[in-house]
Amino acid sequence: MLIRRLFVTRPGDEGLPGPQRRHAMLVMVLGTLMSVLDNGIVNIALPTLAGELAVSESRAVWITNIYQLVCAALLLGFAALSRLVGRRRLYLGGLALFVVASLCCALSRSFEWLVASRMLQGVGAAAMLSIGPSMYRLIFPSRLLGSAIGMGALVVAFGIAFGPSLGGIILHFASWPWLFAINVPLGLLALVLGLRALPGEPAQSHGFDWTGAVLSVVMLSGFVFSLDHIGHGARGMSAWLPLLISTLCLVLFVWRQRRAAAPLVPLGMFRQARFSIAATVSLLAFVAQGIAFVGLPFMFQTVMGASPLEAALLFTPWPMALMLVGPLSGRLADRFNPTLISSLGLMIFLLGMSSLATLTADADALAIGWRAVLCGVGYGLFQAPNNREMIGSVTLAHSANASGVLASVRTFGQALGTASVGLMLALPAASLTHALWLGCVSVVAALALSVWRIPLARVRA
C-alpha cells in the first residue's frame, strides 16, 4: 500500500503520470542499488581477489579504494554538470558507463586491468549518485516527495548493509568475476527502461566552473584518501599530506565559489538554515553508521569468534528493520514535520548504538539482534525525512546541487566513521567498544541539532 500510492495520479500533480513513475522508479532503484552494493560486495572478496590475482592484500585494497576515491571526487562536479547536459542524459550516461565498466571488471585477468575498470565504475557511479535524489523531484509530485526519497534512502541503506552478505553468497556459489558480471543484465534492463521512462528537461545555457571542479576533485579525493590511510593505520606524511592539501583546496574552493559566474556549488543554498542543518545532521549520523558498519563485523569476528558468514547474519536485523520502517517514515514526512520524525529516529538510533556498545564477548544472537533492530528502526525513521528536508528546502533549480552535497556528505561520513574505527584500534588503551561509544557521541550531536531545528520546519517550503 505504501509503495502503490507512489503511482497514483491526482489532478494538479507535477512530475510524471502514475504508470510512467513506476518504470522511472525501477530505473532509479536499479542504478542506485548497483552503485552502492558494488563497494560492499567487493570488500568481502578482497582476500580472494588478492590470491587469484597474485598481489598482496595491501595492494588488493586499491580495488576498493580507487572506486571510493573516484566516486567521491566527482560527485559535486557531476551535480553541477547536470545543469548543462540535463539530469536524464547524465544519469543514463553514468549508467551505461557503469555497465560497460562492470563487464570489463568481470573480464579482467590482471590486477592493473581490474583497478582501471574499477576507476571507470567509480565515474559511472558518481554520475548516478550525484543526482539520484534530485531526480525524484522530476519524477514525483511534491505531495509524494518524502515517500519517494524515503524509497531511495532505503535502497542506499540496503545496498550498504547487504553488500558484504551478497558478496559472500556469490563467492560461495560462483567465481569472483560474477561479483561484477551480475551488474550487466541488471544495468541493461535499467538502460532500456530509462530511455523510455526517465523525464527530460531543458539544458541550462550558463557555463561550467572548471576551476571549481578541479579544486573539488582534489579536495574530495584527498580527504577520502587520507582518511582511508589513517583508518588502515598509516601515520606518516602519506596519510596527513593529502589531508593538508585537501584542506587548502577547500579554502580555495569556497573562495572560488563566491566569485564564479556559474559556481559549482551555489553557496546561497547554505544560507538556508534548514538545508545547512539537515546536511550537518546527515554527516553526523553517517559517521555513526560508518563506525557501526565497520566496527561491528570486527567485534563479531575478533571478539566473539564468529565466522564471516555468521557475522553477516548477526548484522542482518539492522537492514531488515530499516527496510520495513524506511517507506513508512517517508510517508510520514509527507504528512508531518519531517524534522520531528528525524529526531525521533535519532533517539531510537542512539538507544540502539549505546546498547550495542554495552555488548560483552559472550553475548548471544538474541542479545545482538534486538539491539541491531533498534538501530535499523531508528535509522530508518531518521534518514528519509532528513533527506526530504534537505532536498525539499532548496529551489528546484538547486535540487541537483543539493543532491550532490547529500551524496558527498554520505561519503565523508562513512570515511570519517571508518577512520575513527582505525584510530581506535591503533590506540593502545582503546577498543572497538570505545569506537561504538564515539559513534554514540556523534548521534547525540546530531540529535541536539535535529531537535533545535524542529520549529524551522513547521512552515513547510
C-alpha positions as CSV (number, residue, x, y, z in Angstrom):
1,M,0.0,0.0,0.0
2,L,2.8,2.4,0.9
3,I,4.5,1.8,-2.5
4,R,1.3,1.7,-4.5
5,R,0.3,5.2,-3.6
6,L,3.5,6.5,-5.3
7,F,2.0,5.6,-8.6
8,V,-1.5,7.1,-8.2
9,T,-2.1,10.3,-10.3
10,R,-4.2,13.1,-8.9
11,P,-5.3,16.3,-10.6
12,G,-2.7,19.0,-10.4
13,D,0.2,16.6,-9.9
14,E,3.6,17.7,-11.1
15,G,6.1,15.2,-12.4
16,L,5.3,12.1,-14.5
17,P,2.0,10.3,-14.8
18,G,1.5,7.4,-12.4
19,P,2.2,4.5,-14.7
20,Q,5.4,6.1,-16.0
21,R,6.6,6.8,-12.4
22,R,6.7,3.0,-11.8
23,H,9.2,2.4,-14.6
24,A,11.2,5.5,-13.7
25,M,11.3,4.4,-10.1
26,L,12.6,1.0,-11.1
27,V,15.4,2.6,-13.1
28,M,16.4,4.7,-10.1
29,V,16.3,1.7,-7.7
30,L,18.4,-0.5,-10.0
31,G,21.0,2.2,-10.7
32,T,21.4,3.2,-7.1
33,L,21.4,-0.3,-5.8
34,M,24.2,-1.4,-8.2
35,S,26.4,1.6,-7.5
36,V,26.1,1.2,-3.7
37,L,26.1,-2.6,-3.5
38,D,29.2,-2.8,-5.6
39,N,31.5,-1.5,-2.9
40,G,30.4,-3.8,-0.2
41,I,30.3,-6.8,-2.5
42,V,34.0,-6.3,-3.4
43,N,35.1,-5.6,0.2
44,I,34.2,-9.1,1.3
45,A,36.1,-10.5,-1.8
46,L,39.4,-8.8,-1.3
47,P,41.3,-11.8,0.2
48,T,40.0,-13.9,-2.7
49,L,41.0,-11.3,-5.3
50,A,44.4,-10.9,-3.7
51,G,45.1,-14.7,-4.0
52,E,43.8,-15.1,-7.5
53,L,45.5,-12.0,-8.9
54,A,48.7,-12.8,-7.1
55,V,49.0,-9.4,-5.2
56,S,49.4,-8.6,-1.6
57,E,46.3,-7.8,0.5
58,S,47.6,-4.2,0.9
59,R,47.6,-3.8,-2.9
60,A,44.3,-5.5,-3.3
61,V,42.7,-2.8,-1.1
62,W,43.1,-0.5,-4.0
63,I,40.4,-2.4,-5.8
64,T,38.0,-0.8,-3.3
65,N,39.9,2.4,-2.7
66,I,40.0,3.6,-6.3
67,Y,36.3,3.2,-6.6
68,Q,35.6,5.3,-3.5
69,L,38.2,7.9,-4.5
70,V,36.9,8.5,-8.0
71,C,33.3,8.4,-6.9
72,A,33.8,10.9,-4.1
73,A,36.0,13.2,-6.2
74,L,33.4,13.6,-9.0
75,L,30.1,14.0,-7.0
76,L,30.0,17.8,-6.9
77,G,31.2,18.2,-10.4
78,F,28.7,15.9,-11.9
79,A,25.9,17.5,-9.9
80,A,26.8,20.9,-11.5
81,L,27.3,19.3,-14.9
82,S,23.7,18.0,-14.9
83,R,22.5,21.6,-15.3
84,L,24.3,21.8,-18.6
85,V,23.5,18.4,-20.1
86,G,20.3,17.6,-18.2
87,R,19.8,15.1,-15.4
88,R,18.3,12.4,-17.7
89,R,21.3,12.4,-20.0
90,L,23.8,12.4,-17.2
91,Y,22.1,9.6,-15.3
92,L,21.7,7.3,-18.3
93,G,25.3,8.1,-19.4
94,G,26.6,7.2,-16.0
95,L,24.5,4.0,-16.0
96,A,25.8,3.0,-19.4
97,L,29.4,3.6,-18.4
98,F,28.9,1.6,-15.2
99,V,27.6,-1.4,-17.2
100,V,30.5,-1.3,-19.6
101,A,33.0,-1.0,-16.7
102,S,31.3,-3.9,-14.9
103,L,31.8,-6.1,-17.9
104,C,35.5,-5.0,-18.1
105,C,35.9,-5.9,-14.4
106,A,34.4,-9.3,-15.0
107,L,36.7,-9.9,-17.9
108,S,39.8,-8.7,-16.1
109,R,42.7,-11.1,-15.7
110,S,45.2,-8.8,-14.1
111,F,45.3,-6.5,-11.1
112,E,46.1,-3.4,-13.2
113,W,43.2,-4.1,-15.6
114,L,40.8,-4.6,-12.7
115,V,41.8,-1.4,-11.0
116,A,41.4,0.6,-14.2
117,S,38.0,-0.9,-14.7
118,R,37.0,-0.1,-11.2
119,M,38.0,3.5,-11.8
120,L,35.6,3.6,-14.7
121,Q,32.9,2.1,-12.5
122,G,33.5,4.9,-10.0
123,V,33.0,7.5,-12.7
124,G,29.7,5.9,-13.7
125,A,28.5,5.6,-10.1
126,A,29.4,9.2,-9.3
127,A,27.2,10.4,-12.2
128,M,24.2,8.4,-10.9
129,L,24.6,9.0,-7.2
130,S,25.3,12.8,-7.6
131,I,21.9,13.5,-9.0
132,G,19.8,10.5,-7.8
133,P,17.8,12.2,-5.0
134,S,17.1,15.3,-7.2
135,M,15.7,13.0,-10.0
136,Y,12.8,12.3,-7.6
137,R,11.7,15.9,-7.9
138,L,11.3,15.5,-11.6
139,I,9.5,12.1,-11.4
140,F,7.1,12.6,-8.4
141,P,4.8,15.4,-7.3
142,S,5.7,17.3,-4.2
143,R,3.0,15.6,-2.2
144,L,4.9,12.3,-2.6
145,L,8.5,13.6,-2.4
146,G,9.1,12.3,1.1
147,S,7.9,8.9,0.3
148,A,9.9,8.8,-3.0
149,I,13.1,10.0,-1.3
150,G,12.4,7.5,1.5
151,M,12.5,4.7,-1.0
152,G,15.7,6.0,-2.4
153,A,17.3,6.2,1.0
154,L,16.1,2.7,1.8
155,V,17.8,1.4,-1.4
156,V,21.1,3.1,-0.3
157,A,20.9,1.7,3.2
158,F,20.0,-1.7,1.9
159,G,23.0,-1.7,-0.5
160,I,25.4,-0.6,2.2
161,A,24.2,-3.1,4.7
162,F,23.7,-6.2,2.5
163,G,26.7,-5.7,0.2
164,P,29.1,-7.9,2.2
165,S,26.4,-10.6,2.7
166,L,25.6,-10.7,-1.0
167,G,29.3,-10.8,-1.9
168,G,29.8,-13.8,0.4
169,I,26.9,-15.7,-1.2
170,I,28.1,-15.0,-4.7
171,L,31.6,-16.2,-3.8
172,H,30.2,-19.3,-2.2
173,F,28.4,-20.4,-5.4
174,A,30.5,-18.8,-8.2
175,S,33.9,-17.3,-9.0
176,W,34.8,-13.7,-8.4
177,P,34.1,-12.3,-11.9
178,W,30.4,-12.9,-11.2
179,L,30.6,-10.2,-8.5
180,F,30.8,-7.7,-11.4
181,A,29.0,-9.7,-14.2
182,I,25.8,-9.6,-12.2
183,N,25.6,-5.8,-12.9
184,V,25.4,-6.3,-16.7
185,P,21.9,-7.7,-17.2
186,L,20.5,-5.5,-14.4
187,G,22.2,-2.5,-15.9
188,L,20.9,-3.2,-19.4
189,L,17.4,-3.6,-18.1
190,A,17.7,-0.3,-16.3
191,L,19.0,1.4,-19.5
192,V,16.2,0.2,-21.7
193,L,13.6,1.3,-19.1
194,G,15.4,4.6,-18.5
195,L,15.4,5.5,-22.2
196,R,11.6,5.2,-22.1
197,A,10.6,6.4,-18.7
198,L,13.1,9.0,-17.3
199,P,11.9,12.6,-17.7
200,G,13.9,15.0,-19.8
201,E,14.4,18.7,-19.0
202,P,15.9,21.7,-21.0
203,A,19.6,22.2,-20.5
204,Q,20.7,25.5,-19.0
205,S,23.0,27.7,-21.0
206,H,25.3,29.1,-18.3
207,G,28.9,28.0,-18.2
208,F,30.7,25.4,-16.1
209,D,33.1,26.2,-13.3
210,W,36.1,24.1,-14.4
211,T,38.4,25.6,-11.8
212,G,36.0,24.8,-9.1
213,A,35.6,21.3,-10.5
214,V,39.4,20.6,-10.3
215,L,39.6,22.0,-6.8
216,S,36.6,19.8,-5.7
217,V,38.3,16.7,-7.2
218,V,41.5,17.3,-5.3
219,M,39.6,18.4,-2.1
220,L,37.3,15.3,-2.0
221,S,39.7,12.7,-3.2
222,G,42.5,13.9,-0.9
223,F,40.1,13.8,2.0
224,V,38.9,10.3,1.4
225,F,42.4,9.1,0.5
226,S,43.8,10.5,3.8
227,L,41.1,9.1,6.0
228,D,41.3,5.7,4.4
229,H,45.0,5.6,5.1
230,I,44.5,6.8,8.6
231,G,41.8,4.2,9.1
232,H,44.3,1.5,7.9
233,G,46.9,2.5,10.4
234,A,49.1,4.9,8.3
235,R,50.6,7.7,10.4
236,G,53.3,9.3,8.2
237,M,53.2,12.0,5.5
238,S,51.3,9.6,3.2
239,A,48.3,10.0,5.5
240,W,48.5,13.6,6.6
241,L,49.8,15.4,3.5
242,P,46.7,14.6,1.4
243,L,44.6,15.9,4.2
244,L,46.5,19.2,4.3
245,I,46.2,19.6,0.6
246,S,42.5,18.8,0.8
247,T,42.0,21.5,3.5
248,L,43.9,24.1,1.3
249,C,41.7,23.2,-1.7
250,L,38.6,23.6,0.5
251,V,39.6,27.1,1.3
252,L,40.4,27.9,-2.3
253,F,37.1,26.2,-3.4
254,V,35.0,28.4,-1.1
255,W,36.9,31.4,-2.4
256,R,36.3,30.4,-6.0
257,Q,32.5,29.6,-5.5
258,R,32.0,33.1,-4.1
259,R,33.4,34.7,-7.3
260,A,32.5,32.3,-10.1
261,A,29.8,33.3,-12.5
262,A,28.4,29.8,-12.5
263,P,29.6,28.2,-9.3
264,L,29.8,24.5,-8.9
265,V,28.0,24.7,-5.6
266,P,25.8,27.8,-5.1
267,L,26.8,28.8,-1.6
268,G,23.5,30.6,-1.2
269,M,22.0,27.2,-0.5
270,F,23.9,27.1,2.8
271,R,22.2,30.3,3.9
272,Q,19.1,28.3,4.2
273,A,19.2,27.2,7.8
274,R,17.1,24.1,7.1
275,F,19.4,22.9,4.4
276,S,22.6,23.5,6.3
277,I,21.4,21.9,9.5
278,A,20.0,18.9,7.6
279,A,23.4,18.4,5.8
280,T,25.2,18.6,9.2
281,V,22.8,16.2,10.9
282,S,23.2,13.8,8.0
283,L,27.0,13.9,8.2
284,L,27.0,13.2,11.9
285,A,24.5,10.3,11.5
286,F,26.6,8.8,8.7
287,V,29.7,9.0,10.9
288,A,27.9,6.9,13.5
289,Q,26.6,4.5,10.9
290,G,30.1,4.1,9.4
291,I,31.6,3.3,12.8
292,A,28.9,0.6,13.3
293,F,29.2,-0.9,9.9
294,V,33.0,-1.2,10.2
295,G,33.3,-1.8,13.9
296,L,30.6,-4.4,14.4
297,P,31.9,-7.0,11.9
298,F,35.3,-6.7,13.6
299,M,33.7,-7.2,17.0
300,F,31.6,-10.2,15.9
301,Q,34.7,-11.9,14.4
302,T,37.6,-10.9,16.5
303,V,36.0,-10.6,19.9
304,M,33.1,-13.0,19.7
305,G,34.7,-15.6,17.5
306,A,32.0,-15.6,14.7
307,S,32.8,-16.6,11.1
308,P,32.4,-14.1,8.3
309,L,29.0,-15.7,7.4
310,E,27.9,-15.7,11.0
311,A,28.9,-12.1,11.4
312,A,26.9,-11.2,8.3
313,L,23.8,-13.0,9.7
314,L,24.2,-11.2,13.1
315,F,24.2,-7.9,11.3
316,T,21.1,-8.8,9.2
317,P,18.4,-7.5,11.6
318,W,19.6,-3.9,11.1
319,P,18.9,-3.7,7.4
320,M,15.8,-5.8,7.7
321,A,14.3,-3.4,10.2
322,L,15.4,-0.4,8.1
323,M,13.6,-2.0,5.1
324,L,10.4,-2.2,7.0
325,V,10.5,1.3,8.5
326,G,12.0,3.3,5.7
327,P,9.0,3.5,3.4
328,L,6.7,4.4,6.4
329,S,9.0,7.2,7.5
330,G,9.0,8.7,4.0
331,R,5.2,8.8,4.0
332,L,5.1,10.3,7.5
333,A,7.5,13.0,6.3
334,D,4.9,14.0,3.6
335,R,2.2,14.4,6.2
336,F,4.0,15.8,9.3
337,N,7.0,17.9,10.2
338,P,10.0,15.8,8.9
339,T,12.4,17.1,11.5
340,L,10.2,15.8,14.3
341,I,10.2,12.3,12.8
342,S,14.0,12.5,12.1
343,S,14.6,13.5,15.8
344,L,12.5,10.6,17.0
345,G,14.5,8.3,14.7
346,L,17.8,9.6,16.1
347,M,16.6,9.0,19.7
348,I,15.9,5.3,18.8
349,F,19.1,5.1,16.9
350,L,21.0,6.4,19.9
351,L,19.4,3.8,22.1
352,G,20.5,1.1,19.7
353,M,24.0,2.3,19.4
354,S,24.5,2.7,23.1
355,S,23.1,-0.8,23.7
356,L,25.5,-2.2,21.1
357,A,28.4,-0.5,22.9
358,T,27.5,-2.5,26.1
359,L,27.8,-5.9,24.4
360,T,30.0,-8.4,26.0
361,A,32.1,-11.2,24.4
362,D,29.6,-13.9,25.4
363,A,26.5,-12.1,24.0
364,D,24.2,-14.5,22.2
365,A,22.4,-13.9,18.8
366,L,19.2,-12.7,20.5
367,A,21.0,-10.0,22.6
368,I,22.7,-8.8,19.4
369,G,19.6,-9.0,17.3
370,W,17.3,-6.7,19.3
371,R,20.0,-4.1,19.5
372,A,20.5,-4.2,15.8
373,V,16.8,-3.9,15.2
374,L,16.7,-0.7,17.3
375,C,19.4,0.8,15.2
376,G,17.6,-0.2,12.0
377,V,14.3,1.2,13.2
378,G,15.9,4.4,14.4
379,Y,18.0,5.0,11.2
380,G,15.0,4.1,9.0
381,L,12.9,6.8,10.8
382,F,15.7,9.3,10.6
383,Q,17.1,9.1,7.1
384,A,14.1,9.6,4.7
385,P,12.6,12.6,6.5
386,N,16.0,14.2,6.9
387,N,16.8,13.7,3.2
388,R,13.4,15.2,2.3
389,E,14.1,18.2,4.5
390,M,17.5,18.6,2.7
391,I,16.3,18.3,-0.9
392,G,12.9,19.9,-0.3
393,S,14.3,23.1,1.4
394,V,16.0,24.3,-1.8
395,T,14.6,25.5,-5.1
396,L,14.1,23.1,-7.9
397,A,16.9,24.8,-9.8
398,H,19.3,23.9,-6.9
399,S,18.0,20.4,-6.3
400,A,20.7,18.8,-8.3
401,N,23.4,20.7,-6.4
402,A,21.7,19.7,-3.1
403,S,21.7,16.1,-4.3
404,G,25.5,16.3,-4.9
405,V,26.0,17.7,-1.4
406,L,23.9,14.9,0.0
407,A,26.0,12.2,-1.7
408,S,29.2,13.9,-0.6
409,V,28.0,14.1,3.0
410,R,27.3,10.4,2.9
411,T,30.8,9.6,1.5
412,F,32.5,11.9,4.1
413,G,30.5,10.5,7.0
414,Q,31.3,6.9,6.1
415,A,35.0,7.7,5.6
416,L,35.1,9.5,8.9
417,G,33.5,6.5,10.6
418,T,35.9,4.1,9.0
419,A,38.9,6.2,10.0
420,S,37.6,6.5,13.6
421,V,37.5,2.7,13.9
422,G,41.0,2.5,12.6
423,L,42.3,5.2,15.0
424,M,40.6,3.4,18.0
425,L,42.2,0.1,17.0
426,A,45.6,1.8,16.8
427,L,45.4,3.4,20.2
428,P,46.9,1.1,23.0
429,A,44.2,1.8,25.5
430,A,41.2,1.9,23.1
431,S,38.9,-0.8,21.7
432,L,36.0,-1.4,19.4
433,T,33.7,-0.6,22.3
434,H,35.3,2.9,22.5
435,A,34.7,3.3,18.8
436,L,31.0,2.5,19.3
437,W,30.7,5.0,22.1
438,L,32.3,7.6,19.8
439,G,29.5,6.8,17.4
440,C,27.1,7.5,20.2
441,V,28.6,10.9,20.7
442,S,28.1,11.7,17.1
443,V,24.4,10.7,17.3
444,V,24.0,12.9,20.4
445,A,25.3,15.9,18.5
446,A,23.0,15.0,15.5
447,L,20.0,14.7,17.8
448,A,20.7,18.0,19.5
449,L,20.8,19.8,16.2
450,S,17.8,18.0,14.9
451,V,15.7,18.9,17.9
452,W,16.8,22.5,17.7
453,R,15.7,22.8,14.1
454,I,12.1,21.5,14.6
455,P,10.5,25.0,14.8
456,L,12.2,26.0,11.5
457,A,10.4,23.3,9.5
458,R,6.9,23.9,10.9
459,V,6.1,26.1,7.9
460,R,6.9,23.8,5.0
461,A,8.5,25.2,1.9
